[in-house]
Amino acid sequence: MEGFTNIVPSVLFLCSGVMAVVLLQRALCTSPLAIGYAVWTGIGLLGAALLGMIFFDEPANTLRLVFLLTLTLTLALVGLRYVAPPE
């Protein structure tokens, strides 16, 4: 591993991290904290797992994919915003 010695991946990492936090902040303007953070975390976990399988040859067996699919169900929390909108 080269860490942050390559400039392009380092800049991409930093930009995506800042963008993620800014988008979380904007989402929390209209959603409760618990729901916004749960969805943000679920999307991050799913993205990290998929990128690991694609770029770092991590295993993609059936059981792992099933559990990753259950993570996408956390997007159902977005629906909670419409069921119980913030006051």
N, C-alpha and C positions, 0 to 999 in steps of 0.2 A: 504494500500500500504506500502511496506517495503522499498521503495527507493533503495539506493545502499548498504543496509545492508547485502544482500546475495552475497557472493563472485562470485559464478559461473555466475549468470545472469549479474552481474556488469562487469566481465571480458569479457563475450560474447558481451555485449553492446559496450564496449570500442573498442574491436577488430573489430567488424563490422563497427563501425564509422570510425576508421582509414582506414580500407580496402575500404570503400566507397569513402573517399576523395582521396586515392591513385589511385583508378580506375578512378575517375573523372579527376585527373591530367593527367593520361596516355591517356585518351580519348581526352583531349583537345590538345594533341600534334598533332592530325590529324584532329580535327574538330574545327569549329569556336566556340567561347565561348558561344554565344547565343543558338546555337543548342545543344551543349553538356550539358549546364546547364539545359535547358528545358527538355531534355530527362532524365537527372539524377533526377530532381525534380519530374517528372511524375512517374518514377519507384518507387521513395521513397514514394510518396503519395499512389500509388496503393498497395505497400507492407504493409504500415502501416494500411491501411483500411482492407485489407484481414486478416492480423494478428489480428486486433481488432475483426473481426467477428469470427475468428476461436478460439482464446484463451480467449477473454473477453466478449463473448456473446453479442456483439454489433448487432444491427438489420441488417438483410440481406434481406430487402424487395426488390421487383422488381424494383422500381424506383431508389433505391440506387445502385443496381447492374447495371442498365442501365447507370447511370452516371459514375460508375467506368469503365465500358466498354469504354466509350468515352475517359477516361484518357489513356487507352491503345492505342488509336489512336494517341497519341502524339509520339508514337514510329515511326510514319510516318516521323517525323522530321529527323530520321536517314537517310531516303532516300534523304533528301535535301543535304546531304554530297555528294551524287553521282550526283545530278543535278547541284549543284554549289560548286564544290570542292574548298577548300581554296587555295589561291595563294601561 
